[in-house]
Amino acid sequence: MWISFSIASALLCGGYDVLKKLSLRDNAVLPVLYLASLSGTLVFVPFLIISEVDPGRLSLLYMPHMTLGQHALTFVKSGIVGASWVLSYYAMRYLPITIVSPIRATSPLLTLLGAVTLLGESLSALQWLGVAITVVAFWLFSKTGKMENISFVRNRWMISLYFGTFFAAVSGLYDKYMLASLGIPKNTMQAWFCIYMLVVLLPFLLFKWWPTRRENRFTFRWTIPLIGICMAVADFLYFCALAEPESLVAIVSTLRRCSMVVPFLVGVLFFRERNLWRKLLIICCMMVGVCIVMLGS
């Protein structure tokens, strides 16, 4: 079952990117992000309430109490991820999905390199090979971007994507610190992370978008609440896979990274994006690199 959970989680992660692209086309970014975050929060709040009033009814979704210090750390996590999401949503709004999704999928490699640099972890020769393959694939992507008049160095939305991916990697390191080193309960952390995310994003909505709402118009689409719901279910299935006694973390993580295939296929079929065969070869190269790194851990 853990493999089925992993594959389902990967498909939903890919669907998450597609829903973002559909919601952001010719639409204001910050209201889309806020409403998507709100819908994801509403998925977890009932379980948080049930954990308080009748904890015996829940098992896998039980959410124990956190200390005040743990709440503060979770709020910091919301700030880090909030920065990542704002930057990445803007990138998704203005860049081809067949470029954004594969680059975002490399964030675990940055997390891994951060763990080597900051936490003293080490990589095997096989893992370094996977990193090298991924770097080469990224360089090839930059060449493809030039064919579409997208500079991987000067385009501001590409810079936004880089920083969004960087903050996602920082969040991965921070998660490892909170969950492995401090033992913060993951279910409770995820629920409160979603709640605090609404607090973090509110100033962006009120002071950046609201004064410009007439020029930067927002149109509600039903794909917007599906973004948060899709991500919440994907995370739930991911944790279900990890909870299986026989599951292998490396395999689960690798399958989850394969989510980039879904937005690529949608980019081919519906968005009519360019240089698709070239991008397909580069994505295959990138997936090989990511798989080598994950399976070598």
Secondary structure, DSSP 8 states (H G I E B T S, - for coil): -HHHHHHHHHHHHHHHHHHHHHHHTTS-HHHHHHHHHHHHHHHHHHHHHHHHH-GGG-STT------HHHHHHHHHHHHHHHHHHHHHHHHHHHS-HHHHHHHHTTHHHHHHHHHHHHS-----HHHHHHHHHHHHHHHHHHHHHHHTT--TTT-HHHHHHHHHHHHHHHHHHHHHIIIIIS---HHHHHHHHHHHHHHHHHHIIIIIIGGGTTTS-----THHHHHHHHHHHHHHHHHHHHHSTT--HHHHHHHHHGGGHHHHHHHHHTS--S-HHHHHHHHHHHHHHHHHHHHT-
